[in-house]
Amino acid sequence: MADHVIAPAAPPVRRVAPPVEPYRPSAIGERVFDVRSGCWAAFMGWQHGSVFLRPLGGGIEWDTEARWITNTEL
């Protein structure tokens, strides 16, 4: 029987409001806070209004809407 590898899911979604003034990161690798997941992450890029993030220690990228990104923990 073959071993099945399951990739980890994106961080869990918290029930919170988006920041009043979302932050717009500009540099790849910049440290940002994803309000929905409650996680600090490295900014990896933009695509069609989504922000792509990666855990600070490395790992699987996830995406979120740009309105959920800030540069301070709420």
Z-matrix of the N, CA and C atoms (Angstrom, degrees):
N
C 1 1.443
C 2 1.531 1 108.26
N 3 1.309 2 117.42 1 133.80
C 4 1.465 3 122.07 2 -178.30
C 5 1.521 4 110.50 3 -77.29
N 6 1.316 5 114.84 4 143.78
C 7 1.470 6 119.69 5 175.26
C 8 1.524 7 108.42 6 -75.77
N 9 1.316 8 115.95 7 137.04
C 10 1.461 9 120.44 8 178.03
C 11 1.513 10 108.97 9 -105.67
N 12 1.310 11 115.63 10 126.78
C 13 1.456 12 120.80 11 178.56
C 14 1.517 13 107.89 12 -100.85
N 15 1.317 14 115.26 13 126.16
C 16 1.459 15 119.90 14 179.11
C 17 1.519 16 107.60 15 -109.68
N 18 1.320 17 115.83 16 123.89
C 19 1.461 18 120.61 17 179.38
C 20 1.522 19 109.80 18 -72.63
N 21 1.316 20 117.56 19 145.64
C 22 1.457 21 119.49 20 178.39
C 23 1.524 22 110.90 21 -65.29
N 24 1.307 23 115.92 22 148.65
C 25 1.462 24 121.04 23 178.84
C 26 1.521 25 109.56 24 -80.39
N 27 1.326 26 115.33 25 169.08
C 28 1.463 27 120.74 26 173.79
C 29 1.521 28 108.40 27 -63.24
N 30 1.321 29 117.32 28 158.83
C 31 1.459 30 119.31 29 178.32
C 32 1.527 31 111.07 30 -55.67
N 33 1.327 32 118.00 31 152.62
C 34 1.465 33 120.54 32 -179.15
C 35 1.524 34 111.86 33 -63.14
N 36 1.318 35 115.44 34 154.56
C 37 1.460 36 121.40 35 -179.25
C 38 1.521 37 109.32 36 -94.30
N 39 1.337 38 116.03 37 126.68
C 40 1.462 39 121.48 38 176.46
C 41 1.526 40 108.88 39 -93.00
N 42 1.318 41 116.50 40 151.25
C 43 1.466 42 121.46 41 177.41
C 44 1.524 43 108.60 42 -90.63
N 45 1.313 44 115.27 43 88.14
C 46 1.458 45 122.78 44 -179.91
C 47 1.520 46 108.73 45 -136.71
N 48 1.305 47 116.34 46 166.80
C 49 1.471 48 121.12 47 176.47
C 50 1.524 49 109.29 48 -88.58
N 51 1.336 50 116.74 49 149.65
C 52 1.468 51 118.68 50 176.55
C 53 1.526 52 110.27 51 -66.76
N 54 1.327 53 117.43 52 157.98
C 55 1.465 54 119.52 53 178.41
C 56 1.525 55 110.91 54 -62.12
N 57 1.323 56 116.07 55 150.68
C 58 1.465 57 121.22 56 179.73
C 59 1.524 58 109.77 57 -61.23
N 60 1.331 59 116.17 58 -42.95
C 61 1.465 60 121.02 59 177.75
C 62 1.528 61 108.81 60 -123.15
N 63 1.337 62 116.88 61 96.18
C 64 1.471 63 118.97 62 179.17
C 65 1.535 64 110.68 63 -59.41
N 66 1.302 65 115.67 64 151.58
C 67 1.462 66 122.26 65 179.57
C 68 1.520 67 108.69 66 -96.44
N 69 1.311 68 116.83 67 140.51
C 70 1.462 69 121.06 68 179.61
C 71 1.534 70 108.79 69 -111.78
N 72 1.330 71 117.58 70 96.88
C 73 1.478 72 119.69 71 179.69
C 74 1.519 73 111.03 72 -64.72
N 75 1.327 74 115.73 73 151.78
C 76 1.461 75 119.13 74 -177.69
C 77 1.525 76 113.70 75 -124.17
N 78 1.323 77 117.92 76 -19.13
C 79 1.467 78 120.49 77 -176.29
C 80 1.530 79 110.70 78 -114.20
N 81 1.324 80 116.26 79 131.04
C 82 1.463 81 121.18 80 175.75
C 83 1.528 82 108.36 81 -57.75
N 84 1.324 83 116.22 82 133.82
C 85 1.452 84 121.30 83 -179.31
C 86 1.518 85 113.34 84 90.59
N 87 1.341 86 116.97 85 -6.79
C 88 1.462 87 120.62 86 179.26
C 89 1.530 88 110.29 87 -61.03
N 90 1.321 89 116.59 88 140.04
C 91 1.465 90 122.64 89 -178.80
C 92 1.527 91 109.00 90 -81.20
N 93 1.342 92 116.51 91 122.87
C 94 1.460 93 122.59 92 179.34
C 95 1.526 94 109.64 93 -133.33
N 96 1.321 95 116.16 94 164.79
C 97 1.464 96 121.61 95 179.28
C 98 1.520 97 108.63 96 -113.36
N 99 1.329 98 116.77 97 125.20
C 100 1.463 99 123.39 98 176.90
C 101 1.529 100 106.63 99 -91.73
N 102 1.321 101 116.95 100 105.88
C 103 1.467 102 122.16 101 -175.52
C 104 1.528 103 111.38 102 -61.02
N 105 1.321 104 117.83 103 -40.46
C 106 1.468 105 119.92 104 -177.48
C 107 1.508 106 113.02 105 -63.91
N 108 1.313 107 118.06 106 -38.80
C 109 1.464 108 120.01 107 -178.56
C 110 1.524 109 111.86 108 -92.39
N 111 1.338 110 116.95 109 -19.38
C 112 1.451 111 120.57 110 -176.43
C 113 1.517 112 112.27 111 75.38
N 114 1.340 113 116.64 112 22.51
C 115 1.473 114 121.13 113 -175.32
C 116 1.522 115 112.24 114 -116.91
N 117 1.339 116 115.39 115 141.20
C 118 1.459 117 120.85 116 167.08
C 119 1.529 118 106.77 117 -77.06
N 120 1.320 119 116.20 118 145.52
C 121 1.461 120 120.66 119 -176.45
C 122 1.516 121 110.68 120 -151.41
N 123 1.321 122 115.86 121 167.32
C 124 1.459 123 122.29 122 172.90
C 125 1.526 124 108.12 123 -97.37
N 126 1.318 125 116.33 124 129.63
C 127 1.468 126 122.02 125 177.27
C 128 1.519 127 108.77 126 -70.67
N 129 1.344 128 116.28 127 129.40
C 130 1.459 129 120.50 128 -178.27
C 131 1.522 130 113.42 129 -113.04
N 132 1.333 131 118.09 130 -19.48
C 133 1.456 132 119.47 131 178.11
C 134 1.513 133 113.10 132 154.86
N 135 1.324 134 113.89 133 176.07
C 136 1.468 135 123.55 134 179.82
C 137 1.523 136 109.56 135 -115.15
N 138 1.319 137 116.81 136 149.37
C 139 1.457 138 121.25 137 170.19
C 140 1.520 139 108.78 138 -160.22
N 141 1.316 140 116.76 139 117.37
C 142 1.469 141 123.47 140 176.07
C 143 1.528 142 112.44 141 51.46
N 144 1.333 143 117.61 142 43.99
C 145 1.452 144 121.74 143 177.55
C 146 1.514 145 115.26 144 83.20
N 147 1.316 146 117.09 145 -4.30
C 148 1.467 147 120.44 146 176.87
C 149 1.523 148 109.72 147 -98.54
N 150 1.310 149 115.42 148 149.27
C 151 1.457 150 122.33 149 176.30
C 152 1.523 151 107.35 150 -106.84
N 153 1.311 152 117.02 151 132.24
C 154 1.463 153 121.45 152 178.36
C 155 1.518 154 108.75 153 -102.08
N 156 1.333 155 115.10 154 128.98
C 157 1.455 156 122.67 155 -174.63
C 158 1.517 157 110.39 156 -125.84
N 159 1.316 158 115.56 157 156.92
C 160 1.466 159 121.57 158 177.52
C 161 1.532 160 107.99 159 -136.62
N 162 1.335 161 118.09 160 142.72
C 163 1.466 162 119.29 161 177.25
C 164 1.528 163 110.56 162 -53.95
N 165 1.326 164 117.04 163 145.36
C 166 1.469 165 121.00 164 -177.15
C 167 1.523 166 112.72 165 -58.94
N 168 1.307 167 118.20 166 -32.58
C 169 1.461 168 121.37 167 179.38
C 170 1.516 169 113.44 168 -87.07
N 171 1.334 170 117.09 169 5.80
C 172 1.454 171 121.82 170 -176.39
C 173 1.518 172 110.53 171 96.34
N 174 1.294 173 117.33 172 162.09
C 175 1.456 174 121.32 173 179.72
C 176 1.516 175 112.13 174 137.35
N 177 1.308 176 114.69 175 -161.43
C 178 1.460 177 122.25 176 -174.66
C 179 1.529 178 111.05 177 -77.25
N 180 1.332 179 116.20 178 130.81
C 181 1.468 180 121.28 179 176.33
C 182 1.517 181 110.90 180 -69.04
N 183 1.323 182 115.17 181 154.26
C 184 1.464 183 121.18 182 168.57
C 185 1.508 184 107.21 183 -138.26
N 186 1.307 185 116.14 184 166.00
C 187 1.458 186 119.78 185 179.16
C 188 1.526 187 109.40 186 -123.69
N 189 1.319 188 114.73 187 157.35
C 190 1.447 189 122.31 188 176.65
C 191 1.514 190 108.01 189 -151.31
N 192 1.310 191 116.39 190 165.65
C 193 1.461 192 120.11 191 176.35
C 194 1.523 193 108.62 192 -70.92
N 195 1.324 194 115.89 193 145.60
C 196 1.462 195 121.33 194 -176.77
C 197 1.524 196 112.35 195 -59.13
N 198 1.306 197 118.46 196 -27.21
C 199 1.473 198 121.11 197 -177.48
C 200 1.529 199 112.82 198 -67.51
N 201 1.335 200 118.92 199 -11.96
C 202 1.463 201 122.22 200 -178.53
C 203 1.525 202 113.82 201 -95.87
N 204 1.328 203 117.98 202 4.68
C 205 1.470 204 121.34 203 -175.14
C 206 1.533 205 110.42 204 -101.15
N 207 1.307 206 114.74 205 137.27
C 208 1.456 207 121.52 206 175.48
C 209 1.533 208 108.57 207 -142.45
N 210 1.318 209 116.76 208 171.72
C 211 1.458 210 119.02 209 177.95
C 212 1.529 211 111.66 210 -110.12
N 213 1.339 212 116.46 211 9.99
C 214 1.458 213 121.90 212 174.71
C 215 1.526 214 108.78 213 -135.42
N 216 1.299 215 116.49 214 148.16
C 217 1.471 216 120.49 215 178.34
C 218 1.517 217 108.98 216 -76.46
N 219 1.314 218 117.00 217 133.23
C 220 1.472 219 120.91 218 -179.35
C 221 1.500 220 111.71 219 -87.71
